[in-house]
Amino acid sequence: MYLLKSNFSRLFKIVILGLCPNCVNSSTFTNLFITKKKCEKCSENYSGYHLGDADTFFVILIVGIIIMGGVLYTEFNYKPDLVIQLIIWVPMTILLSLLIKRPVKSLFLYSAYEIKRSNEV
């Protein structure tokens, strides 16, 4: 509900690029997946947002649905050997997990920011 109130292009930019939800100028990440303690530009404190393992759970859920759908589709339609299935789907699982993790984490950080901001008003 909080995400629907915001501007979609701003939300898209924050989530895909991993920008600060407050000033939309600085990145929220130090490395690939590690969140900074605070923003360099606006000094927004990110340590107050307790995300827990929500982003990891949703990455596992999304990747699991996509990969299992692909495995079942190829198994029922083409019936390849188990080794071929492993060669295809293990790297796909790793690649898809790495591609989805950062935007999902950024989305949860943005939603925590919006919830905190709406509670302060």
The first five atom37 places (N, CA, C, CB, O) and aatype in JSON, in Angstrom:
{
  "aatype": [12, 18, 10, 10, 11, 15, 2, 13, 15, 1, 10, 13, 11, 9, 19, 9, 10, 7, 10, 4, 14, 2, 4, 19, 2, 15, 15, 16, 13, 16, 2, 10, 13, 9, 16, 11, 11, 11, 4, 6, 11, 4, 15, 6, 2, 18, 15, 7, 18, 8, 10, 7, 3, 0, 3, 16, 13, 13, 19, 9, 10, 9, 19, 7, 9, 9, 9, 12, 7, 7, 19, 10, 18, 16, 6, 13, 2, 18, 11, 14, 3, 10, 19, 9, 5, 10, 9, 9, 17, 19, 14, 12, 16, 9, 10, 10, 15, 10, 10, 9, 11, 1, 14, 19, 11, 15, 10, 13, 10, 18, 15, 0, 18, 6, 9, 11, 1, 15, 2, 6, 19],
  "atom_mask": [
    [1, 1, 1, 1, 1],
    [1, 1, 1, 1, 1],
    [1, 1, 1, 1, 1],
    [1, 1, 1, 1, 1],
    [1, 1, 1, 1, 1],
    [1, 1, 1, 1, 1],
    [1, 1, 1, 1, 1],
    [1, 1, 1, 1, 1],
    [1, 1, 1, 1, 1],
    [1, 1, 1, 1, 1],
    [1, 1, 1, 1, 1],
    [1, 1, 1, 1, 1],
    [1, 1, 1, 1, 1],
    [1, 1, 1, 1, 1],
    [1, 1, 1, 1, 1],
    [1, 1, 1, 1, 1],
    [1, 1, 1, 1, 1],
    [1, 1, 1, 0, 1],
    [1, 1, 1, 1, 1],
    [1, 1, 1, 1, 1],
    [1, 1, 1, 1, 1],
    [1, 1, 1, 1, 1],
    [1, 1, 1, 1, 1],
    [1, 1, 1, 1, 1],
    [1, 1, 1, 1, 1],
    [1, 1, 1, 1, 1],
    [1, 1, 1, 1, 1],
    [1, 1, 1, 1, 1],
    [1, 1, 1, 1, 1],
    [1, 1, 1, 1, 1],
    [1, 1, 1, 1, 1],
    [1, 1, 1, 1, 1],
    [1, 1, 1, 1, 1],
    [1, 1, 1, 1, 1],
    [1, 1, 1, 1, 1],
    [1, 1, 1, 1, 1],
    [1, 1, 1, 1, 1],
    [1, 1, 1, 1, 1],
    [1, 1, 1, 1, 1],
    [1, 1, 1, 1, 1],
    [1, 1, 1, 1, 1],
    [1, 1, 1, 1, 1],
    [1, 1, 1, 1, 1],
    [1, 1, 1, 1, 1],
    [1, 1, 1, 1, 1],
    [1, 1, 1, 1, 1],
    [1, 1, 1, 1, 1],
    [1, 1, 1, 0, 1],
    [1, 1, 1, 1, 1],
    [1, 1, 1, 1, 1],
    [1, 1, 1, 1, 1],
    [1, 1, 1, 0, 1],
    [1, 1, 1, 1, 1],
    [1, 1, 1, 1, 1],
    [1, 1, 1, 1, 1],
    [1, 1, 1, 1, 1],
    [1, 1, 1, 1, 1],
    [1, 1, 1, 1, 1],
    [1, 1, 1, 1, 1],
    [1, 1, 1, 1, 1],
    [1, 1, 1, 1, 1],
    [1, 1, 1, 1, 1],
    [1, 1, 1, 1, 1],
    [1, 1, 1, 0, 1],
    [1, 1, 1, 1, 1],
    [1, 1, 1, 1, 1],
    [1, 1, 1, 1, 1],
    [1, 1, 1, 1, 1],
    [1, 1, 1, 0, 1],
    [1, 1, 1, 0, 1],
    [1, 1, 1, 1, 1],
    [1, 1, 1, 1, 1],
    [1, 1, 1, 1, 1],
    [1, 1, 1, 1, 1],
    [1, 1, 1, 1, 1],
    [1, 1, 1, 1, 1],
    [1, 1, 1, 1, 1],
    [1, 1, 1, 1, 1],
    [1, 1, 1, 1, 1],
    [1, 1, 1, 1, 1],
    [1, 1, 1, 1, 1],
    [1, 1, 1, 1, 1],
    [1, 1, 1, 1, 1],
    [1, 1, 1, 1, 1],
    [1, 1, 1, 1, 1],
    [1, 1, 1, 1, 1],
    [1, 1, 1, 1, 1],
    [1, 1, 1, 1, 1],
    [1, 1, 1, 1, 1],
    [1, 1, 1, 1, 1],
    [1, 1, 1, 1, 1],
    [1, 1, 1, 1, 1],
    [1, 1, 1, 1, 1],
    [1, 1, 1, 1, 1],
    [1, 1, 1, 1, 1],
    [1, 1, 1, 1, 1],
    [1, 1, 1, 1, 1],
    [1, 1, 1, 1, 1],
    [1, 1, 1, 1, 1],
    [1, 1, 1, 1, 1],
    [1, 1, 1, 1, 1],
    [1, 1, 1, 1, 1],
    [1, 1, 1, 1, 1],
    [1, 1, 1, 1, 1],
    [1, 1, 1, 1, 1],
    [1, 1, 1, 1, 1],
    [1, 1, 1, 1, 1],
    [1, 1, 1, 1, 1],
    [1, 1, 1, 1, 1],
    [1, 1, 1, 1, 1],
    [1, 1, 1, 1, 1],
    [1, 1, 1, 1, 1],
    [1, 1, 1, 1, 1],
    [1, 1, 1, 1, 1],
    [1, 1, 1, 1, 1],
    [1, 1, 1, 1, 1],
    [1, 1, 1, 1, 1],
    [1, 1, 1, 1, 1],
    [1, 1, 1, 1, 1],
    [1, 1, 1, 1, 1],
    [1, 1, 1, 1, 1]
  ],
  "atom_positions": [
    [[0.82, -1.18, 0.0], [0.0, 0.0, 0.0], [0.87, 1.25, 0.0], [-0.94, 0.0, 1.2], [0.57, 2.22, -0.7]],
    [[1.95, 1.23, 0.78], [2.83, 2.39, 0.83], [3.54, 2.6, -0.5], [3.86, 2.24, 1.94], [3.8, 3.73, -0.9]],
    [[3.85, 1.5, -1.18], [4.56, 1.61, -2.44], [3.68, 2.17, -3.55], [5.09, 0.26, -2.85], [4.19, 2.8, -4.47]],
    [[2.38, 1.95, -3.47], [1.48, 2.44, -4.51], [1.28, 3.94, -4.45], [0.15, 1.74, -4.41], [0.92, 4.56, -5.45]],
    [[1.51, 4.54, -3.29], [1.33, 5.97, -3.14], [2.47, 6.78, -3.77], [1.21, 6.32, -1.69], [2.3, 7.95, -4.09]],
    [[3.61, 6.14, -3.94], [4.77, 6.88, -4.43], [4.78, 6.95, -5.95], [6.06, 6.23, -3.93], [4.02, 6.26, -6.62]],
    [[5.64, 7.78, -6.47], [5.81, 7.93, -7.89], [6.51, 6.69, -8.43], [6.61, 9.22, -8.22], [7.54, 6.28, -7.89]],
    [[5.98, 6.08, -9.48], [6.51, 4.81, -9.98], [7.9, 4.96, -10.56], [5.59, 4.24, -11.02], [8.73, 4.07, -10.35]],
    [[8.19, 6.03, -11.27], [9.54, 6.2, -11.85], [10.58, 6.39, -10.75], [9.56, 7.4, -12.82], [11.71, 5.92, -10.88]],
    [[10.22, 7.07, -9.69], [11.13, 7.24, -8.54], [11.37, 5.89, -7.87], [10.55, 8.26, -7.52], [12.5, 5.56, -7.54]],
    [[10.31, 5.13, -7.68], [10.43, 3.81, -7.08], [11.29, 2.9, -7.94], [9.04, 3.18, -6.87], [12.14, 2.18, -7.42]],
    [[11.08, 2.92, -9.24], [11.85, 2.09, -10.17], [13.33, 2.44, -10.1], [11.33, 2.25, -11.6], [14.19, 1.55, -10.08]],
    [[13.64, 3.73, -10.07], [15.03, 4.18, -10.01], [15.68, 3.75, -8.69], [15.1, 5.71, -10.17], [16.82, 3.31, -8.68]],
    [[14.96, 3.88, -7.6], [15.5, 3.51, -6.29], [15.76, 2.02, -6.21], [14.54, 3.93, -5.18], [16.8, 1.59, -5.72]],
    [[14.81, 1.22, -6.7], [14.92, -0.23, -6.57], [15.98, -0.79, -7.52], [13.58, -0.88, -6.85], [16.81, -1.59, -7.09]],
    [[15.96, -0.42, -8.76], [16.89, -0.99, -9.74], [18.32, -0.51, -9.5], [16.45, -0.63, -11.16], [19.25, -1.32, -9.55]],
    [[18.51, 0.76, -9.23], [19.86, 1.29, -9.03], [20.33, 1.21, -7.59], [19.91, 2.72, -9.49], [21.52, 1.43, -7.32]],
    [[19.44, 0.91, -6.65], [19.82, 0.81, -5.25], [20.15, 2.15, -4.63], [0.0, 0.0, 0.0], [21.12, 2.27, -3.88]],
    [[19.35, 3.17, -4.93], [19.62, 4.51, -4.44], [18.97, 4.76, -3.09], [19.13, 5.54, -5.45], [18.09, 4.02, -2.65]],
    [[19.42, 5.81, -2.43], [18.88, 6.21, -1.14], [17.39, 6.56, -1.29], [19.68, 7.41, -0.54], [17.04, 7.33, -2.19]],
    [[16.53, 6.03, -0.45], [15.1, 6.35, -0.59], [14.75, 7.78, -0.19], [14.29, 5.39, 0.24], [13.68, 8.27, -0.54]],
    [[15.64, 8.44, 0.53], [15.36, 9.8, 0.97], [15.78, 10.83, -0.08], [16.08, 10.08, 2.28], [14.96, 11.65, -0.48]],
    [[17.03, 10.79, -0.52], [17.53, 11.82, -1.43], [17.67, 11.35, -2.88], [18.86, 12.32, -0.94], [17.82, 12.19, -3.77]],
    [[17.63, 10.07, -3.15], [17.73, 9.46, -4.48], [19.02, 9.91, -5.2], [16.49, 9.82, -5.33], [19.03, 10.04, -6.43]],
    [[20.09, 10.13, -4.45], [21.36, 10.55, -5.05], [22.48, 9.54, -4.84], [21.77, 11.87, -4.5], [23.29, 9.33, -5.74]],
    [[22.53, 8.93, -3.69], [23.64, 8.07, -3.32], [23.19, 6.61, -3.26], [24.24, 8.51, -1.98], [22.02, 6.33, -3.0]],
    [[24.12, 5.7, -3.48], [23.81, 4.28, -3.41], [23.66, 3.85, -1.95], [24.89, 3.45, -4.1], [24.33, 4.39, -1.07]],
    [[22.79, 2.89, -1.71], [22.61, 2.37, -0.35], [23.52, 1.2, -0.06], [21.17, 1.96, -0.15], [23.53, 0.69, 1.06]],
    [[24.28, 0.75, -1.04], [25.12, -0.43, -0.88], [26.59, -0.07, -0.91], [24.81, -1.46, -1.96], [27.02, 0.78, -1.69]],
    [[27.38, -0.74, -0.04], [28.83, -0.59, -0.08], [29.43, -1.58, -1.06], [29.45, -0.78, 1.33], [30.27, -1.21, -1.88]],
    [[29.02, -2.81, -0.99], [29.44, -3.86, -1.91], [28.23, -4.32, -2.7], [30.11, -5.05, -1.15], [27.27, -3.57, -2.87]],
    [[28.26, -5.54, -3.17], [27.16, -6.03, -3.98], [25.86, -6.12, -3.18], [27.5, -7.38, -4.56], [24.8, -5.74, -3.68]],
    [[25.93, -6.63, -1.94], [24.71, -6.83, -1.15], [24.75, -6.2, 0.23], [24.45, -8.28, -1.0], [23.75, -6.27, 0.94]],
    [[25.84, -5.59, 0.63], [25.97, -5.06, 1.98], [25.47, -3.62, 2.01], [27.44, -5.14, 2.46], [25.92, -2.78, 1.23]],
    [[24.53, -3.35, 2.91], [23.93, -2.03, 3.03], [24.81, -1.12, 3.89], [22.51, -2.13, 3.63], [25.37, -1.56, 4.89]],
    [[24.92, 0.13, 3.48], [25.67, 1.12, 4.26], [24.94, 1.42, 5.56], [25.87, 2.42, 3.45], [23.75, 1.12, 5.71]],
    [[25.65, 2.01, 6.5], [25.03, 2.41, 7.77], [24.19, 3.67, 7.61], [26.11, 2.63, 8.84], [23.13, 3.81, 8.23]],
    [[24.66, 4.61, 6.75], [23.91, 5.83, 6.5], [24.28, 6.39, 5.13], [24.19, 6.88, 7.61], [25.3, 6.03, 4.55]],
    [[23.43, 7.26, 4.63], [23.64, 7.88, 3.33], [24.75, 8.93, 3.43], [22.33, 8.52, 2.8], [24.84, 9.66, 4.41]],
    [[25.58, 9.0, 2.39], [26.67, 9.97, 2.37], [26.17, 11.39, 2.08], [27.7, 9.57, 1.32], [26.78, 12.36, 2.53]],
    [[25.08, 11.52, 1.34], [24.57, 12.83, 0.94], [23.64, 13.44, 1.98], [23.85, 12.71, -0.38], [23.84, 14.58, 2.4]],
    [[22.62, 12.68, 2.41], [21.59, 13.25, 3.29], [21.68, 12.73, 4.72], [20.21, 12.94, 2.73], [20.88, 13.14, 5.57]],
    [[22.6, 11.85, 5.02], [22.82, 11.27, 6.36], [21.61, 10.49, 6.87], [23.16, 12.37, 7.35], [21.39, 10.42, 8.08]],
    [[20.84, 9.89, 5.96], [19.73, 9.01, 6.36], [20.32, 7.75, 6.99], [18.81, 8.66, 5.14], [21.18, 7.09, 6.39]],
    [[19.86, 7.42, 8.18], [20.39, 6.29, 8.93], [19.65, 5.01, 8.5], [20.25, 6.53, 10.45], [18.46, 4.86, 8.75]],
    [[20.38, 4.08, 7.85], [19.79, 2.83, 7.39], [19.78, 1.76, 8.47], [20.52, 2.33, 6.18], [19.07, 0.76, 8.34]],
    [[20.56, 1.93, 9.52], [20.63, 0.89, 10.54], [19.34, 0.81, 11.36], [21.81, 1.16, 11.47], [19.12, -0.18, 12.07]],
    [[18.49, 1.8, 11.26], [17.21, 1.76, 11.97], [16.16, 0.9, 11.3], [0.0, 0.0, 0.0], [15.13, 0.6, 11.9]],
    [[16.41, 0.51, 10.06], [15.46, -0.33, 9.32], [15.84, -1.78, 9.53], [15.46, 0.04, 7.8], [16.88, -2.23, 9.06]],
    [[15.0, -2.51, 10.22], [15.28, -3.91, 10.53], [14.6, -4.78, 9.48], [14.8, -4.28, 11.96], [13.42, -5.12, 9.61]],
    [[15.35, -5.15, 8.45], [14.8, -5.95, 7.36], [14.8, -7.44, 7.69], [15.58, -5.71, 6.09], [13.96, -8.18, 7.18]],
    [[15.72, -7.86, 8.52], [15.82, -9.27, 8.84], [16.18, -10.08, 7.61], [0.0, 0.0, 0.0], [17.04, -9.69, 6.83]],
    [[15.53, -11.21, 7.45], [15.78, -12.08, 6.31], [14.64, -12.04, 5.3], [16.01, -13.5, 6.78], [14.49, -12.98, 4.51]],
    [[13.85, -11.0, 5.31], [12.71, -10.93, 4.41], [13.14, -10.93, 2.95], [11.88, -9.68, 4.7], [12.53, -11.61, 2.13]],
    [[14.18, -10.17, 2.62], [14.64, -10.12, 1.24], [15.17, -11.47, 0.79], [15.71, -9.06, 1.07], [14.92, -11.88, -0.34]],
    [[15.89, -12.16, 1.65], [16.41, -13.48, 1.31], [15.28, -14.48, 1.11], [17.36, -13.98, 2.4], [15.32, -15.3, 0.19]],
    [[14.27, -14.42, 1.96], [13.12, -15.31, 1.83], [12.43, -15.12, 0.48], [12.13, -15.08, 2.98], [12.09, -16.09, -0.19]],
    [[12.21, -13.87, 0.09], [11.51, -13.63, -1.16], [12.36, -13.98, -2.38], [11.08, -12.18, -1.24], [11.82, -14.39, -3.41]],
    [[13.67, -13.81, -2.27], [14.55, -14.23, -3.37], [14.47, -15.75, -3.54], [16.02, -13.79, -3.11], [14.36, -16.24, -4.66]],
    [[14.53, -16.48, -2.43], [14.42, -17.94, -2.49], [13.06, -18.35, -3.07], [14.61, -18.56, -1.1], [12.98, -19.27, -3.88]],
    [[12.01, -17.67, -2.66], [10.67, -17.98, -3.14], [10.54, -17.72, -4.64], [9.63, -17.17, -2.38], [10.05, -18.57, -5.38]],
    [[10.98, -16.56, -5.1], [10.86, -16.2, -6.52], [11.72, -17.11, -7.39], [11.26, -14.74, -6.74], [11.25, -17.63, -8.4]],
    [[12.98, -17.3, -6.99], [13.88, -18.14, -7.78], [13.4, -19.59, -7.77], [15.32, -18.04, -7.23], [13.48, -20.27, -8.79]],
    [[12.92, -20.06, -6.65], [12.41, -21.42, -6.58], [11.24, -21.66, -7.51], [0.0, 0.0, 0.0], [11.16, -22.71, -8.16]],
    [[10.33, -20.72, -7.57], [9.17, -20.86, -8.46], [9.61, -20.85, -9.93], [8.15, -19.72, -8.21], [9.15, -21.68, -10.72]],
    [[10.5, -19.95, -10.29], [10.96, -19.86, -11.68], [11.75, -21.11, -12.08], [11.83, -18.6, -11.88], [11.5, -21.69, -13.13]],
    [[12.68, -21.52, -11.24], [13.53, -22.66, -11.57], [12.73, -23.96, -11.58], [14.69, -22.77, -10.58], [12.89, -24.77, -12.49]],
    [[11.88, -24.16, -10.6], [11.09, -25.4, -10.58], [10.11, -25.45, -11.75], [10.33, -25.52, -9.26], [9.84, -26.53, -12.28]],
    [[9.58, -24.32, -12.14], [8.74, -24.28, -13.34], [9.52, -24.68, -14.58], [0.0, 0.0, 0.0], [9.02, -25.43, -15.42]],
    [[10.74, -24.17, -14.69], [11.59, -24.53, -15.82], [12.0, -25.99, -15.81], [0.0, 0.0, 0.0], [12.03, -26.64, -16.85]],
    [[12.32, -26.51, -14.62], [12.71, -27.92, -14.5], [11.54, -28.82, -14.89], [13.17, -28.23, -13.06], [11.72, -29.77, -15.65]],
    [[10.37, -28.52, -14.38], [9.21, -29.35, -14.7], [8.84, -29.26, -16.18], [8.01, -28.94, -13.85], [8.48, -30.27, -16.79]],
    [[8.93, -28.08, -16.75], [8.62, -27.91, -18.17], [9.57, -28.72, -19.04], [8.68, -26.44, -18.56], [9.13, -29.44, -19.93]],
    [[10.88, -28.61, -18.77], [11.84, -29.35, -19.59], [11.74, -30.85, -19.35], [13.26, -28.86, -19.3], [11.95, -31.65, -20.26]],
    [[11.43, -31.23, -18.13], [11.33, -32.67, -17.83], [10.12, -33.29, -18.54], [11.23, -32.9, -16.31], [10.25, -34.37, -19.12]],
    [[8.99, -32.64, -18.5], [7.78, -33.21, -19.11], [7.8, -33.13, -20.64], [6.55, -32.51, -18.58], [7.24, -34.0, -21.31]],
    [[8.42, -32.11, -21.19], [8.4, -31.94, -22.64], [9.59, -32.56, -23.37], [8.33, -30.49, -22.96], [9.43, -33.06, -24.48]],
    [[10.78, -32.52, -22.76], [11.98, -32.98, -23.46], [12.64, -34.21, -22.84], [12.98, -31.87, -23.52], [13.36, -34.92, -23.53]],
    [[12.41, -34.46, -21.56], [12.96, -35.59, -20.82], [14.47, -35.74, -20.97], [12.29, -36.85, -21.26], [14.94, -36.8, -21.38]],
    [[15.25, -34.67, -20.63], [16.71, -34.8, -20.71], [17.25, -35.61, -19.53], [17.37, -33.4, -20.75], [16.54, -35.85, -18.55]],
    [[18.5, -36.03, -19.62], [19.14, -36.75, -18.52], [19.29, -35.83, -17.31], [20.5, -37.3, -18.96], [19.2, -34.61, -17.42]],
    [[19.52, -36.45, -16.17], [19.68, -35.7, -14.93], [20.91, -34.78, -15.0], [19.8, -36.66, -13.74], [20.88, -33.67, -14.48]],
    [[21.98, -35.25, -15.62], [23.19, -34.44, -15.73], [22.93, -33.18, -16.55], [24.33, -35.26, -16.37], [23.42, -32.1, -16.21]],
    [[22.18, -33.31, -17.61], [21.83, -32.14, -18.44], [20.98, -31.16, -17.64], [21.08, -32.57, -19.74], [21.18, -29.95, -17.71]],
    [[20.04, -31.69, -16.87], [19.21, -30.83, -16.02], [20.09, -30.07, -15.02], [18.14, -31.66, -15.26], [19.9, -28.87, -14.81]],
    [[21.06, -30.76, -14.41], [21.94, -30.1, -13.46], [22.82, -29.04, -14.12], [22.8, -31.12, -12.76], [23.04, -27.97, -13.56]],
    [[23.31, -29.35, -15.3], [24.15, -28.39, -16.02], [23.38, -27.13, -16.38], [24.72, -29.03, -17.29], [23.93, -26.03, -16.39]],
    [[22.11, -27.28, -16.66], [21.28, -26.12, -17.03], [20.83, -25.34, -15.79], [20.06, -26.57, -17.83], [21.0, -24.13, -15.74]],
    [[20.25, -26.02, -14.81], [19.51, -25.34, -13.77], [20.31, -24.9, -12.55], [18.43, -26.2, -13.32], [19.91, -23.96, -11.87]],
    [[21.43, -25.55, -12.25], [22.24, -25.08, -11.12], [22.86, -23.71, -11.41], [23.36, -26.11, -10.8], [22.74, -22.81, -10.58]],
    [[23.51, -23.5, -12.57], [24.0, -22.14, -12.85], [22.88, -21.11, -12.99], [24.83, -22.15, -14.13], [23.04, -19.95, -12.6]],
    [[21.74, -21.52, -13.54], [20.61, -20.6, -13.66], [20.11, -20.16, -12.29], [19.46, -21.25, -14.45], [19.75, -19.0, -12.09]],
    [[20.09, -21.09, -11.34], [19.67, -20.76, -9.98], [20.61, -19.75, -9.34], [19.6, -22.02, -9.12], [20.17, -18.78, -8.74]],
    [[21.9, -19.98, -9.49], [22.89, -19.06, -8.9], [22.8, -17.7, -9.57], [24.32, -19.64, -9.04], [22.78, -16.67, -8.89]],
    [[22.75, -17.67, -10.89], [22.7, -16.4, -11.62], [21.43, -15.61, -11.3], [22.78, -16.66, -13.12], [21.49, -14.41, -11.07]],
    [[20.3, -16.29, -11.3], [19.04, -15.62, -11.01], [18.99, -15.09, -9.58], [17.87, -16.57, -11.25], [18.46, -14.01, -9.33]],
    [[19.55, -15.85, -8.64], [19.59, -15.39, -7.25], [20.44, -14.13, -7.11], [20.15, -16.49, -6.34], [20.06, -13.19, -6.4]],
    [[21.58, -14.1, -7.79], [22.44, -12.92, -7.72], [21.82, -11.71, -8.4], [23.79, -13.23, -8.36], [22.01, -10.58, -7.95]],
    [[21.07, -11.93, -9.47], [20.44, -10.81, -10.17], [19.25, -10.22, -9.42], [20.0, -11.26, -11.54], [18.99, -9.03, -9.51]],
    [[18.55, -11.04, -8.68], [17.32, -10.6, -8.01], [17.59, -10.05, -6.61], [16.34, -11.75, -7.93], [16.81, -9.23, -6.12]],
    [[18.64, -10.49, -5.95], [18.88, -10.17, -4.53], [18.96, -8.67, -4.26], [20.16, -10.82, -4.07], [18.3, -8.18, -3.35]],
    [[19.74, -7.94, -5.02], [19.94, -6.51, -4.76], [18.67, -5.68, -4.96], [21.05, -5.98, -5.65], [18.35, -4.86, -4.09]],
    [[17.93, -5.85, -6.06], [16.68, -5.08, -6.19], [15.64, -5.42, -5.13], [16.09, -5.29, -7.55], [14.91, -4.55, -4.67]],
    [[15.57, -6.69, -4.73], [14.61, -7.07, -3.7], [14.99, -6.44, -2.36], [14.52, -8.6, -3.58], [14.14, -5.95, -1.63]],
    [[16.27, -6.47, -2.04], [16.74, -5.85, -0.8], [16.48, -4.36, -0.83], [18.24, -6.13, -0.57], [16.08, -3.78, 0.18]],
    [[16.71, -3.73, -1.95], [16.46, -2.3, -2.09], [14.97, -1.98, -1.97], [16.99, -1.8, -3.43], [14.6, -0.96, -1.4]],
    [[14.12, -2.85, -2.5], [12.67, -2.67, -2.39], [12.23, -2.75, -0.94], [11.93, -3.71, -3.23], [11.4, -1.95, -0.5]],
    [[12.75, -3.71, -0.19], [12.38, -3.83, 1.22], [12.92, -2.66, 2.03], [12.91, -5.15, 1.79], [12.26, -2.22, 2.97]],
    [[14.1, -2.15, 1.69], [14.63, -0.97, 2.37], [13.75, 0.24, 2.09], [16.08, -0.7, 1.94], [13.47, 1.04, 2.99]],
    [[13.3, 0.38, 0.85], [12.43, 1.5, 0.5], [11.08, 1.39, 1.2], [12.22, 1.55, -1.02], [10.55, 2.39, 1.69]],
    [[10.52, 0.18, 1.27], [9.23, 0.02, 1.95], [9.36, 0.29, 3.44], [8.67, -1.38, 1.71], [8.45, 0.85, 4.04]],
    [[10.49, -0.11, 4.06], [10.71, 0.19, 5.48], [10.86, 1.7, 5.69], [11.97, -0.54, 5.99], [10.38, 2.24, 6.69]],
    [[11.51, 2.37, 4.74], [11.63, 3.83, 4.81], [10.26, 4.5, 4.72], [12.55, 4.34, 3.68], [9.97, 5.42, 5.49]],
    [[9.44, 4.05, 3.8], [8.1, 4.64, 3.64], [7.23, 4.39, 4.87], [7.41, 4.06, 2.39], [6.47, 5.27, 5.27]],
    [[7.32, 3.21, 5.46], [6.54, 2.91, 6.66], [6.99, 3.79, 7.82], [6.66, 1.42, 7.04], [6.17, 4.33, 8.56]],
    [[8.31, 3.93, 7.98], [8.84, 4.77, 9.05], [8.45, 6.23, 8.83], [10.36, 4.64, 9.14], [8.09, 6.93, 9.78]],
    [[8.51, 6.68, 7.58], [8.16, 8.07, 7.28], [6.67, 8.33, 7.53], [8.51, 8.41, 5.82], [6.31, 9.4, 8.02]],
    [[5.81, 7.37, 7.18], [4.38, 7.57, 7.39], [4.01, 7.53, 8.87], [3.59, 6.52, 6.62], [3.04, 8.15, 9.29]],
    [[4.78, 6.79, 9.67], [4.51, 6.74, 11.11], [4.99, 7.99, 11.83], [5.17, 5.51, 11.72], [4.46, 8.33, 12.89]],
    [[5.97, 8.68, 11.26], [6.47, 9.91, 11.87], [5.55, 11.1, 11.63], [7.85, 10.23, 11.35], [5.59, 12.06, 12.39]],
    [[4.73, 11.05, 10.61], [3.86, 12.17, 10.26], [2.67, 12.25, 11.15], [3.4, 12.08, 8.84], [1.83, 13.14, 10.99]]
  ]
}
